[in-house]
Amino acid sequence: MAELSDKKRILKELIKKLHQGASPQEVKKEFQEAFGDVTPTAIAQAEEELIKEGMPREEIHRLCDVHIAAFRESLERQETLAPEGHPIHILMEEHKILLGFAARLKDLSGKMKTKSDFGSVANEMEQLRELERQLKDSESHYLREENVLFPYLEKHGITQPPAMMWMDHDKIREMKKNLYTLVDSRERLVFQDFVKQLEESAISLAEMLSSHFFKENNILFPAGLKVIAENEWTEIRRQFDDLGYPSFTPESARAAFGGMEAPVSEVEVVGALTFDTGSMSKKEIGAIFSALPVDITFVDKDGTVRFFSQTKERIFPRTKAVIGRKVQQCHPEKSIHVVNKILEDFRGGFREVAEFWINVEGRLIHIRYFPVRDKRGDYLGCVEVTQDITDIKKIEGEKRLL
């Protein structure tokens, strides 16, 4: 334990030197002189402690590529192997394919530079549209990490690295969104300007994906393999399957894994729960939540996610991994201050509803938050209700018959 503690101390000192402006070459040399190797878990723990000691997470994130470059030789000696069907194997196979898409995008933009106008790149534009479809399809890759893998890492004390990876995800999403916007608006641009912007976008996305996947493959995933138990990986895989995969995920990667073949047993509770206005069994209550045309999530008075409804067409993904997670950890960093404000207002009795509406793939989504109180008015928690109101807004007149 003392040896690990010393390595962590030295590692923290080297990262601080990078923070203070030392060159990666200088730090890398000092690192190699101090010790020849370091585990991915030690790097993750060092980052955790630096943030706890006051270094802003954004600063750690900004320096991440720098200190990864300094430690790259040591990290590359870390083998991250997982059998077919293992969640880590699936994610790493998807990494390879996504990097291939990024490389094709760069090649495509290079070919288009040799052409003169939009009329001469009909074939290239068709390939570009196909790559756009594949990149949009890749969203489930990031959702599986955020909604399943990250919560399990957090349960084992690895919290900051997943938070930083989520920040990367948001950057990747923004880059992809800008790419889609560029392609859609191409007819309003001069051809040369379009190709120039396409090349810049392709290079930025490829560099971002390369950096992000390197960090996950060499730090995040090995740390997970070290702390997450085998039976937990089986449950992670089951929840991966619930969220689904992109069309490009190889069938071989999704081979049977662990105890996946065994059905999940359901425990039937005999009896009913009695309320002021009637009684229902646990089975009936669960079925009602599933039948409602709204997504419901309950967060208790301590800010811990306790329950969510599993409707047929859930708007935003939820998995059982979020149960027991702090609600702040279920939102990107940029939204946490809004979440905290709503919960503070609910606890203090200053607000009885908070509502938002956003557009998601052409659908209008209405999101409302309500405080939950007992008969005495004591705060018990918060319930989130999410509903697709696109078709509701179109209703006119009356309908009195089926």
N, C-alpha and C positions, 0 to 999 in steps of 0.2 A: 504493500500500500504506500510505503514511504517513497518508493521509486516512482510510482504513478503520480504522487503528489508533487515530486520534484519536476517531473516532466511537464506537468500542467503549469507549474510556476514559471518555468523557463519559457514555455509556449506563450503564456500570457505576456511575459516581458517582451518577447519578440513581436507579438501583435501590437503592443503599445508602441514599440519603436517604429513600426510601420505607420501607426497613427500619427506619430510625431514627425514623419517625413523621411525616415530612413529609406534607402533604395532597396528594392527586393533582392538585388544581388548581394548586398551587404548582409541583409538578414538571413538570406539563404545560406551563405557561407558560415555565419555564426551558428545557425541551426545545425548544420552538418557537423560542426566541431563539437557542439554540446552533446548531441546524441544522434545516432544514425537512423533512428526510426521512431514513429509515433503512431498510435492507433487513431482511427477516425473518431472513436468515442472520446478520446482525450481532447481533440480539437473541438468537438461539440461542447464538452464540459467547460473548456476554457472560454468559449464564446458566451456560454451561460453566465459564468462568474463575472466576466467583464461587464456584461449588461447589468447584473445585480449591483456591481460596484459603481455604476453611474454612467458608463459609456453608452451613448444613445444607440438604439438598435439600428437606426438609419446609418450611423457611422460604421458600425460593424458590417452592415450590408454593403456599404460603399467600398469598404476595404477588402471585402470577401475575395474578389478576384485577385487582388494584390497578394494577399497572404496565401491563397491557393497556389499562385504561381511560385511563391517561395518554397512551398512544401510539396510541389508536384512530384518530384522524384521519389519522395518517401511514400506518398499516397499511391503511386502507380504500382508499388510493390504489394499493396494490399489486394488480395484476391477476393472478389465478391461473387461467389458462385451460389446458385440456387437451382434446384431441379425444375424441369418442365412442370407447369401447373402452379408453381409457387408464385405468390403475388409479386415478389421482387423480380423473378424471371420474366413475368409478363411485362412489368414496367420497363425493364431494361431492353427487352425486345422491341417495345414500342419506341423507346429512345432511338434505337438504331434506324427504325423506319422513318421517324420524324426528321432525323438528321439527313436522311436520304432525300426527303421532300425538300428540305431547305437547300441542299446542294443542287437539286434539279431546278429550283427557283432561281438560284444564282446563275446556273448555266443558261436558263431560258432568257433571263434579262441580258446576258452577254450576247446571245444569238440575235436578239432583237435590236441591239446596238448597230448591227451591220445592215439593217434594213432601213428603208427610206420613209415609209408611211404605214398607216394602219392597214391599208389594203394588202400590203405585202406580208403581213404577220397573222393571217387568218389561222394557220395551223398552230402557231405559237400561242395565240389567244385561246384556242381550244384547250391546249395543254395547261395554260394558266388557270382557266376555269376549273379544270379537273383538280389541280393542286389546291385551289381555293376550297373546293368541296372537301378534300381530304383534311385540310387544316381545320375547317369547321368541325369535321367529324372527330377531330382529336380532342375536343373539349372534355369528353368523358375520362380521358387520361388524367387530366388535372383534377377533375371532380372526385375521382377515386382516391387520389392522394389526399386531397383536402378533407374529404368526408369519412374516410376509413383509416388510411395509414397514419395520417397526422394525429388523430385522436389516440391511437394506440401508442404512438411514440410519447405523447404527452402523459399518458397514464404511467409510463415508466420513467418520468422525469426529464425527458428530452423535449423541451418546449420551444426554445428560441430558434434552433435550426428549422423546424417546420414553419415557424412564423416568417422567417426570412425566405424560405422557399415559396411561401404563399405570395410574398411581395414580388418575387420573380414571376410567378404565375400571372399576376396582375399586369406586369410589364409586358409579358408575352402576349396576353390578351389584347393589350392596347396596340402593340405592334401589328397583330393580325387584323385588328379592326381598321387600322390605318391602311393596311394593304387592301382590304376589301373595298374601302371607300375609294382608294385610288383607282382600282379596276373599274368600279361602277361609274366613276366620273371621267373616264378616259376620253370620251368624245368631246369634252369641254376643254381638253388640253392639247397643246401642240405636241406632235408625236415625239419629238426629241426630249421635251420636258417630261412626258410620261415615262419614257424609257429610262431617263436619268433618275427619276424618283423611284421607279420600280427597282432599279439596281441598288440604290441606297437602302430601300426597304428590305430587299433580299439579303444584303450583306449584314445589316443590323440584326435581322431575325436569326440568321445562321450563327452569328457570333453569340447572340443571347442564348440560343438553344444549346450550343456547344458548351458554354460556360455553365449554364444551369444543370445540364445533364451530367457534366463532370462532377459537380458538387454533390448531386444526388447519388450517383454511382459510387463515389469514392468516400463520401462522408455520411450522408443521411442513411442510405441503405445498409452499409456495414454496421452502423450504430444500431439500426433496427434489428438486424439479424442477431446482434449480440444480446439485446435485452428482451425481445419479444419471444414468448414461449411458443413451442410447436403447435399446441392446441389453439393458441390465439391466431396463428397464421392460417389455420383451417377456417376459423370464423372470418378472418379478413378476406380470404378467398371467396367465401360464401357471399359476403357483402359486396365484393367486387362484381360478382355475377349478378347481384340484384341491380346494381347501377348500370351494368352493360359495358360493352366494349366498342371501339371504332370498327368499321368494316375491314380495316387493314390489319387488325391484330391477328397473328397467325393462329390457326387452329391448334397447332402443336404446342404453342405457349399455354393454351388453356386446357391442357390435359388434366385428367382426374388427379386430385391432390389430397393427401392426408385422408381424413375421414369424410370426404365430400360425398361419397356414395350413400352414406347412411342418412336416412331422413331425420329431420329435426323433430323431436318429440314435443308434443303439446300437452301441458298439464291442464286438465279440466277441473275447475273449481266448482264444487257443489254449493248451491245456495244462492242467495240474491243479496244485493246491496240496497238498503232502504233509504229513500230520500224523502223530503217533505211532500213531494208531489207524486210519489209512487216508488216502485222498485224494479230493478233489472238485474239480470245475471251479468257476470263479468264478460261472458261470451257475447251477450246482446249489446253491452256497452261498446265493446271493441268493434262489433259489426256496424253499429250506428256511426261511429267516428269514421270508419272506412267508407260508408255510403254517402256521407255529407259531401257536397260539391265545393268544399273549401279545405285547405290544408291548415291544420291546427298544430301548434307547438306550445308546450307549457314550460315555463321557466320558474323555478321556485323562488322564495323570498331571498335566498342567498345567491341568486344569479346562476343556478345550476340547471341545465336542461334535464327535465324529468320525463317528458313524454312528447311524442308526436304521432299524428294520425297518418296511416299509410293508405292514401286514396288511390284509385285506379290510375288517374292521370295527374300525379303530383307535379306541381309547377316547378318547385325548387327541390333538388334532391336531399333526402335525409336517409341516414343509415343508423343502425343501432349503436354504432361507435360514438355517436354524439351524446348518448345518454351518460350523465355524470360529468359532462364537459361544461366549463364555464361559458356562458353565452357570448362573452367577448371573444373567445377563441373560435367562434363559429362565424365571425365576420372579418373582412379584411381590415388591416390596420387603419386605413383612412376613414372607416365608419365607426370605430370604437367609441369616439367621443360622443357621437349621436346616440348610440346604444346606452352609454352611461347616463346621459342627460335624461333620456326617457325613463329609465329605471329610478333615477333619483326623484324625478317629478312624481312618479307613481307612489313611491314609498312615502313621500312627504304629503301626498294628497293634493298636489297642485295641478294634476292633470288626470282626466278620466279616459282619454283616448289619444292615440298618436297615429296618424294615417299618412300613407304615401301612395302614389300611383306611378308606375313606370311602364315603358314599352319594352316588351321582350318578344323578338321575332314577329313583330306585327300584331301582337296581342296586348291589350291593356290590362295590367295586373294591379289589383287594389290590395294593399297591405295595411292591416290595422293591428294595433297593439292595445290591449285593455288590461288595467290592473285587476287582480283577483283578490277579493276581500271576504272575510267571514261575516257572520251576522253582526258582530260587534264593530266591524269596520277595520279590523286588523289586516294588514297586508300579508297575503299568502304567496303572491308571485305575479307573473305576467303571462298572458296568453296572446300568441300571434295568430292572426287569421288572414290567410292569403287566398285571393279569389280572382279568377279570370272573368272580368266583367265586360269583355269585348262585345259579346252577343247581348248581354243585358242592356247595354247602352243603346242598342238598336231597337228595343221594344217600343212600340207605339200603340195607342188605342187600348182595347181590352180584349181578353181571351177568356171566355166564360165556359167553354165546352172543350172536352178532350179531343 
